[in-house]
Amino acid sequence: MLREFFLGFIKIHILYHAAKEEVYGVQLIDEIKRHGYNISPGTLYPTLHRLTQREYLKVISKNVNGKIRKYYSITPKGKLALEEAKKKIKELIKEVLEDIAQ
């Protein structure tokens, strides 16, 4: 069950970083790991593919030192989803953590 929750957080985290700059898989794995989540390439890349299929992300391939690397950036649809998620996160945090503020 926790894996399902964290995967939702990770999707939002991906959109957040893709809104700031183009991102690629290994970079995202490292960033997500920095926050204490261990995500395998077998989980990340299908997630990126789904976000791309649903038009939250767009992908371009670039040649980097002779290797093709896919870079992801947020789309207008992804920006709307991220803004909506931010509102929901803020509301949820306020409610879930209300006893801490007291």
C-alpha positions as CSV (number, residue, x, y, z in Angstrom):
1,M,0.0,0.0,0.0
2,L,2.8,2.5,0.9
3,R,4.4,1.8,-2.6
4,E,1.2,3.1,-4.2
5,F,1.2,6.3,-2.1
6,F,4.8,7.0,-2.8
7,L,4.4,6.4,-6.5
8,G,1.8,9.2,-6.5
9,F,4.3,11.5,-4.7
10,I,7.0,10.6,-7.1
11,K,4.8,11.5,-10.1
12,I,4.2,14.9,-8.7
13,H,7.9,15.2,-7.9
14,I,8.8,14.4,-11.5
15,L,6.4,17.0,-12.8
16,Y,7.8,19.5,-10.4
17,H,11.4,19.0,-11.6
18,A,10.3,18.8,-15.3
19,A,8.7,22.2,-14.8
20,K,12.0,23.7,-13.7
21,E,14.2,22.2,-16.4
22,E,14.6,19.3,-18.7
23,V,15.2,16.1,-16.8
24,Y,16.4,12.6,-17.6
25,G,16.0,9.2,-15.9
26,V,19.3,8.8,-14.0
27,Q,19.0,12.4,-12.8
28,L,15.5,11.8,-11.5
29,I,16.5,8.5,-9.8
30,D,19.3,10.4,-7.9
31,E,17.0,13.3,-7.0
32,I,14.2,11.1,-5.8
33,K,16.8,9.0,-3.8
34,R,18.0,12.3,-2.2
35,H,14.5,12.4,-0.6
36,G,14.7,8.9,0.8
37,Y,12.8,7.1,-2.0
38,N,14.5,4.2,-3.8
39,I,13.0,3.9,-7.2
40,S,14.4,1.4,-9.8
41,P,14.7,2.1,-13.5
42,G,12.0,-0.6,-13.9
43,T,9.6,1.6,-12.1
44,L,10.8,5.0,-13.2
45,Y,10.9,4.5,-16.9
46,P,7.4,3.1,-17.3
47,T,6.2,6.0,-15.1
48,L,7.9,8.5,-17.4
49,H,6.4,6.7,-20.4
50,R,2.9,6.9,-18.9
51,L,3.3,10.6,-18.1
52,T,4.4,11.1,-21.7
53,Q,1.5,9.1,-23.1
54,R,-1.0,11.1,-21.1
55,E,0.7,14.3,-22.3
56,Y,1.9,15.5,-18.9
57,L,5.4,15.4,-20.2
58,K,7.1,15.7,-23.6
59,V,10.3,13.9,-24.5
60,I,13.1,14.7,-26.8
61,S,16.2,12.6,-27.6
62,K,19.6,14.1,-27.5
63,N,23.0,12.7,-28.3
64,V,25.2,13.0,-25.2
65,N,28.8,11.7,-25.6
66,G,27.7,9.3,-28.4
67,K,24.7,8.0,-26.4
68,I,21.1,8.9,-26.9
69,R,19.5,10.3,-23.8
70,K,15.8,11.1,-23.4
71,Y,15.0,14.4,-21.8
72,Y,11.6,15.2,-20.4
73,S,9.9,18.5,-19.9
74,I,6.5,19.5,-18.7
75,T,3.6,20.2,-21.1
76,P,0.8,22.8,-20.5
77,K,-1.4,19.9,-19.4
78,G,1.3,18.8,-17.0
79,K,1.6,22.3,-15.6
80,L,-2.2,22.4,-14.9
81,A,-2.0,19.0,-13.2
82,L,1.0,20.1,-11.1
83,E,-0.8,23.3,-10.0
84,E,-3.9,21.4,-9.0
85,A,-1.7,18.8,-7.2
86,K,0.0,21.7,-5.3
87,K,-3.4,23.0,-4.1
88,K,-4.5,19.5,-3.0
89,I,-1.2,18.9,-1.2
90,K,-1.4,22.2,0.7
91,E,-4.9,21.4,1.7
92,L,-4.0,17.8,2.7
93,I,-1.0,18.8,4.7
94,K,-2.9,21.5,6.6
95,E,-5.5,18.9,7.6
96,V,-3.2,15.9,8.3
97,L,-0.7,17.9,10.2
98,E,-3.1,20.2,12.1
99,D,-2.2,18.7,15.4
100,I,1.5,19.5,15.0
101,A,0.7,23.2,14.6
102,Q,-1.0,23.3,18.0
